[in-house]
Amino acid sequence: MDKEYRKGLIYACVCYLIWGLFPIYWIPLLQQPIGADQLLAQRIVWATVLAVLAVLLWRKGRELRTACARPQTLAAFAACALILGFNWLLYLYAITRHQVLQASLGYFISPLISVLLGRLFLGETLKRSQQLAIVCAAVGVVWLATLGGQMPWLALGLAVSFGCYGLIRKLSPLPALTGFALESLMLFPFALLYLLWQHQQGGLVFAQLPALPLALVVGSGTVTMGPLLLFAAGARRIRLSTLGMVQYISPTLQFVVGLTLFDEVFDLHRFAGYVWVWVGVGLFIWGGRPQRAVRSGAAA
């Protein structure tokens, strides 16, 4: 294992470890009178501030201005921004409603959704193992919707939104930092206006938070952007097959966190549904083994 490959593997593992343990970050805020809507708006504001500072620090301003001068790029990233904002809202809603298991299910399914979208919109060929993986995941979702007692809407919403986001980003590539900065800047005015409206209505709780929750809200920009940059650095250095296996660190950790720290119910019917999804994940990983390495210039 050469030095660059080892470095990329470390970057990717740290990225998915952070994403997997992300629900723990929000635990001190669960007892505070702040909902997913205000958390989302605050997260967008602080992530935008950090992204702009990073663009200035790494001198990516010209790259960002060039992207803003292209109407097609602006349209694509406007769609990305809307989908990303929706994905963040669903995730924060899942955390604040103690639905971490559904969030983990969504990110177990997400790569399978991405493969399906690639087949539908890009004409990519599906291997037999990938077809079986999608079928198994679908059976698991149907099982959860019927015998499990509820349709996993949050999981499906997270999986489909993240898959659509990845599809559009693939068709409109920009480097990770520049793309994230552009998406954040597009969401920023709406988030700021929403917070100002909440303040006018007397519903803004930001200034009323104790020191630790307040620091966590401000720090949400760092824990949002940091893993994305780690992912981009890792993806340029390791094989796609390796990345495909490493990515399941995140939903696995989320699953453990949901069971242990959030005390979520996980009965036999739900377990059976998850088993179908996990079989699909296993088939997906097994089928991805022969894939070629990630090119050094690929954007995450």
C-alpha positions in Angstrom: 0.0 0.0 0.0 1.7 3.2 -1.1 1.7 6.4 0.9 -0.9 8.3 -1.1 -3.3 5.3 -1.1 -2.9 4.9 2.7 -3.5 8.7 3.2 -6.7 8.5 1.0 -7.9 5.5 3.0 -7.4 7.4 6.3 -9.3 10.5 4.9 -12.2 8.4 3.7 -12.5 6.4 7.0 -12.3 9.6 9.1 -15.0 11.2 6.9 -17.4 8.3 7.3 -16.6 8.0 11.0 -17.7 11.6 11.4 -20.8 11.1 9.4 -21.6 7.9 11.3 -21.2 9.6 14.7 -23.0 12.8 13.6 -26.2 12.0 15.5 -24.2 12.2 18.8 -23.3 15.8 17.9 -26.9 16.8 18.1 -27.8 15.1 21.4 -27.2 18.2 23.6 -29.6 20.1 21.4 -32.4 17.6 21.7 -33.4 19.0 25.1 -33.5 22.6 23.8 -36.5 24.4 22.3 -35.0 24.4 18.8 -36.6 22.5 15.9 -35.2 21.0 12.8 -36.2 24.1 10.8 -34.1 26.5 12.8 -31.2 23.9 13.1 -31.2 23.7 9.3 -31.2 27.5 8.8 -28.4 27.9 11.3 -26.4 25.1 9.7 -26.7 26.7 6.3 -25.7 30.1 7.6 -22.6 28.9 9.5 -21.6 26.5 6.7 -21.8 29.4 4.2 -19.6 31.6 6.4 -17.0 28.8 6.7 -17.2 28.0 3.0 -16.6 31.6 2.0 -13.6 31.8 4.4 -12.2 28.6 2.9 -12.6 29.9 -0.7 -10.7 33.1 0.3 -8.1 31.2 2.2 -7.4 28.7 -0.6 -7.8 31.4 -3.3 -10.7 29.7 -5.1 -12.5 33.0 -5.7 -11.8 33.1 -9.5 -13.0 29.5 -9.8 -16.2 30.4 -8.0 -16.8 33.5 -10.1 -16.2 31.5 -13.3 -18.9 29.0 -12.2 -21.3 31.8 -11.4 -20.9 33.2 -14.9 -22.2 30.1 -16.5 -26.1 29.9 -16.6 -26.1 26.1 -17.0 -23.8 25.6 -14.0 -25.9 28.0 -11.9 -29.1 26.1 -12.9 -27.6 22.8 -12.0 -26.2 23.9 -8.7 -29.5 25.6 -7.8 -31.1 22.2 -8.1 -28.3 20.7 -6.1 -28.7 23.3 -3.4 -32.5 22.7 -3.1 -32.0 18.9 -3.0 -29.2 19.2 -0.4 -31.2 21.5 1.8 -34.1 19.1 1.6 -31.8 16.2 2.5 -30.4 18.1 5.5 -33.9 19.0 6.7 -34.9 15.3 6.6 -31.8 14.3 8.4 -32.2 16.8 11.2 -35.9 16.0 11.4 -34.9 12.3 11.8 -32.5 13.2 14.6 -34.8 15.5 16.5 -37.7 12.9 16.2 -35.4 10.0 17.4 -35.6 8.3 14.0 -31.8 7.6 13.7 -32.5 4.0 12.5 -34.5 5.3 9.6 -31.6 7.7 8.7 -29.2 4.8 8.8 -31.5 2.8 6.6 -31.6 5.6 4.1 -27.9 5.7 3.8 -27.7 1.9 3.5 -30.1 2.2 0.5 -28.6 5.3 -1.0 -25.8 3.7 -3.1 -28.4 1.3 -4.5 -30.6 4.3 -5.5 -27.5 5.9 -7.1 -26.9 2.8 -9.2 -30.6 2.7 -10.3 -30.5 6.4 -11.2 -27.4 5.8 -13.2 -29.2 3.1 -15.2 -32.3 5.3 -15.7 -30.7 8.6 -16.6 -27.2 7.8 -17.8 -27.7 4.4 -19.5 -25.2 2.7 -17.2 -25.2 -1.1 -17.3 -26.3 -2.9 -14.2 -24.5 -6.1 -13.2 -26.6 -9.1 -12.1 -25.4 -8.6 -8.5 -26.5 -4.9 -8.6 -29.9 -5.9 -10.0 -30.4 -8.4 -7.2 -29.2 -5.9 -4.6 -31.9 -3.4 -5.7 -34.5 -6.1 -5.6 -33.5 -7.2 -2.1 -33.5 -3.6 -0.9 -37.0 -3.1 -2.4 -38.3 -6.2 -0.7 -36.9 -4.9 2.6 -38.7 -1.5 2.2 -41.9 -3.3 1.3 -41.5 -5.5 4.3 -41.0 -2.5 6.6 -44.0 -0.8 5.1 -46.3 -3.8 5.6 -45.3 -6.1 8.4 -43.0 -3.5 10.0 -46.0 -1.2 10.5 -44.8 1.9 8.8 -43.6 3.1 5.4 -40.0 4.3 5.9 -40.6 7.7 4.3 -37.6 9.3 6.0 -35.2 6.6 4.8 -36.6 6.8 1.2 -36.5 10.6 1.2 -32.9 10.6 2.4 -31.8 7.9 -0.1 -33.5 9.4 -3.1 -32.5 13.0 -2.4 -28.9 12.0 -1.9 -29.0 9.9 -5.0 -30.4 12.8 -7.1 -27.9 15.2 -5.6 -25.0 12.8 -6.6 -26.5 12.4 -10.1 -26.7 16.2 -10.8 -23.2 16.7 -9.3 -21.8 14.1 -11.6 -23.3 15.8 -14.6 -22.2 19.3 -13.5 -18.8 18.7 -11.9 -17.0 21.3 -9.8 -14.3 20.8 -7.3 -15.7 19.9 -3.8 -15.0 23.2 -2.1 -16.1 25.4 -5.0 -19.3 23.4 -5.5 -20.1 23.4 -1.8 -19.5 27.1 -1.5 -21.8 27.8 -4.5 -24.6 25.6 -3.0 -24.3 27.2 0.4 -24.4 30.7 -1.1 -27.6 29.8 -2.9 -29.3 28.6 0.3 -27.9 31.4 2.5 -30.4 34.1 1.6 -33.4 31.9 2.3 -31.9 30.6 5.6 -31.1 34.2 6.8 -34.5 35.5 5.8 -36.1 32.6 7.7 -34.1 33.3 10.8 -34.9 37.0 10.6 -38.6 36.2 10.2 -38.4 33.9 13.3 -36.7 36.7 15.2 -39.5 39.1 14.2 -42.1 36.6 15.3 -40.3 36.0 18.6 -39.6 32.4 17.8 -35.8 32.6 17.4 -34.1 30.6 20.2 -30.5 31.0 19.1 -29.5 33.6 21.7 -31.4 31.8 24.5 -29.4 28.6 24.2 -26.9 27.6 26.9 -23.2 27.8 26.1 -22.7 24.2 24.9 -25.7 24.0 22.5 -24.9 27.5 21.3 -21.3 26.4 20.4 -22.6 23.2 18.7 -25.0 25.3 16.5 -22.1 27.6 15.5 -19.8 24.6 14.9 -22.3 22.9 12.7 -20.7 24.6 9.7 -17.4 23.0 10.5 -18.8 19.5 10.9 -20.8 20.0 7.7 -17.9 21.1 5.5 -15.0 19.2 7.1 -16.2 15.6 6.1 -17.0 16.7 2.6 -13.4 17.9 2.0 -12.0 14.8 3.6 -14.3 12.7 1.3 -13.0 14.6 -1.8 -9.4 14.1 -0.7 -9.9 10.4 0.0 -11.9 9.7 -3.2 -9.0 11.0 -5.4 -6.6 8.5 -3.9 -8.4 5.2 -3.4 -10.2 2.7 -5.6 -13.9 2.9 -6.2 -14.3 -0.6 -4.8 -12.6 0.4 -1.6 -14.7 3.5 -1.3 -17.8 1.4 -1.9 -17.0 -0.7 1.1 -15.8 2.1 3.4 -19.0 4.2 2.8 -21.0 1.6 4.9 -19.1 2.7 8.0 -21.4 5.6 8.3 -24.9 3.9 8.3 -23.5 1.1 10.4 -22.4 3.5 13.1 -25.7 5.5 12.9 -27.5 2.2 13.4 -25.6 1.4 16.5 -26.0 5.0 17.8 -29.8 4.8 17.2 -30.1 1.5 19.1 -27.9 2.5 22.0 -28.0 6.2 22.6 -31.4 7.0 21.2 -33.1 3.8 22.6 -35.1 3.3 19.4 -37.5 0.3 19.1 -36.2 -2.5 16.9 -38.5 -5.5 16.9 -38.3 -8.7 14.9 -40.4 -7.4 12.0 -38.1 -4.4 11.5 -35.1 -6.7 11.9 -36.3 -8.9 9.0 -36.8 -5.8 6.8 -33.3 -4.6 7.6 -31.9 -8.1 6.8 -33.2 -7.8 3.3 -31.5 -4.4 2.9 -28.3 -5.7 4.3 -28.3 -8.7 1.9 -28.7 -6.1 -0.9 -25.8 -4.1 0.5 -23.7 -7.3 0.6 -24.5 -8.1 -3.0 -23.7 -4.5 -4.0 -20.3 -4.6 -2.3 -19.5 -8.0 -3.7 -20.4 -6.9 -7.2 -18.3 -3.7 -7.0 -15.0 -5.5 -6.4 -13.6 -5.4 -9.9 -14.2 -1.7 -10.4 -11.4 0.5 -11.5 -9.5 3.0 -9.4 -10.8 6.5 -8.9 -9.1 8.9 -11.2 -6.9 11.5 -9.5 -8.9 14.4 -11.0 -12.4 13.1 -10.1 -14.6 15.5 -8.1 -16.6 14.3 -5.2 
